[in-house]
Amino acid sequence: MILAICGGLCYNISCMFLHALMLTDAEVIAVLKRLFSVLSCASAMLLSGCTGISFTVDTLLNAPKLTEEQSAIHQALIKRVGANITLKYPKNGDYRSAFVIADIDDEPTDEALVFYEYASSSAKNGLRVNILDKDEDGEWRSVKELAGGGTDIDRVVISSVGDSGDVDVLVGYQNLTSEEKTLEIFSYKDGKFERIATDLYSVLEPIDINSDGSNEIITISKATDSETGHSEVTASLLRTQNGEITKDAGIKMCDETVSYVRSQTGFIEDGRRALFVDGLDQDGNLMTEIVYYRYSSLQNPMEQRADKLLPKCVRPAGYYSTDIDGDGIIEIPTTSPMIGYENAVAEEMVYTTTWSSYHDFYDLDEEYSGYYSIADGYFFAFPKRWNSSVTVKKDGESGELVFYKFTGDINTSSEELMRIAVSAKNRTERYTSDGYEVVGSKGQLDYVVKLPLDKREKLIPTVDEVKNNLYITN
């Protein structure tokens, strides 16, 4: 408790001090994270042999608060298993709470799944899953506790995947000792909470892939032939039948992918639903594979036309595919050196990012090209008249991104066309009082630009043009 209070005081004092130094918000957060890393280490040393206390900037800023219903479920759980537990939160998917509340049986009321661990001193080690239901008085009660299949929770999916049409609970676990994740499927029927099937996967996504009005489950997993030792990764439609997992023949994934780091569902250009999977190749570059449904089976055009399509979607790590313009269609980024940076060393490289969408059959069409700031969460699409005429540099003092008219040498290009800054809302006024205008907002952040007062240069955009070309990705 003392350390937690000290941590909060240190955070508030640090914020005031660092802001007084006129650091940017990104620099403030970076310094605070380093500060709290030191404090966390100090707390571990002070409390060695005792129950550890840990805190970070993120947890102090975003400490989860229980709703009234979650508090009632929590108290019912504690009444059954004791208070010496730590809640566990899914890292991906639609359900991100340790309390998953949904109707998973044939009764009209909801049930609750809670994920937690006992303290290390307990005889019951490892992750636990507990289902709670309401009794005849409307009070929550624990029905059953089961041991989980991993060390952390990847995601939770509530869906019907069996031949009976009953609602199933799919829980994916991450494992410290394995690259692949563990899938457990649970059923709650006639008052019995049971594990009905298990499997391994690298990617797990619910999606109405065949547009029949209900979600299917797609898994991507590795299968190894026990005789030859040959491994192959396939994407398959998953179902359960008589308590066992069944999969269709599936579609082969690209041999060049060595691990998958992100997946999301969206649309391709013709309106077809698809799963977009970003993976790393052996050189650490990202590339995207697309899985969709056509001719009554799954398709992966990136594997089917690898020679044509893969070179068009390989880029550095961090450049994930995303719906850049909010129309539901997922775009795939590729990068090339920004004009003036063709001979730059890796640590000084600045990229032009081009976003493309997939078109059947086997085409990637360019949609936008411009500057993408992964750290600040925005993409600015260059107007057509900017092509080969504009480059960017970072202001060494303010950290702001500045767009310049390119005159043949990055070092001598000095005619400023626009600068962009990202500000916490409570600090935006200091920008607007200095001639900046707000061109976008998301959450607690404002995106502001400053344009030259002398507008004779035709490359200088208007404020409306900036607003139309700025895509916030945070």
Order of alpha helices (4+ residues) and beta strands (2+ residues): alpha-alpha-alpha-alpha-beta-beta-beta-beta-beta-beta-beta-beta-beta-beta-beta-beta-beta-beta-beta-beta-beta-beta-alpha-alpha-beta-beta-beta-beta-beta-beta-beta-alpha-beta-beta-alpha-beta
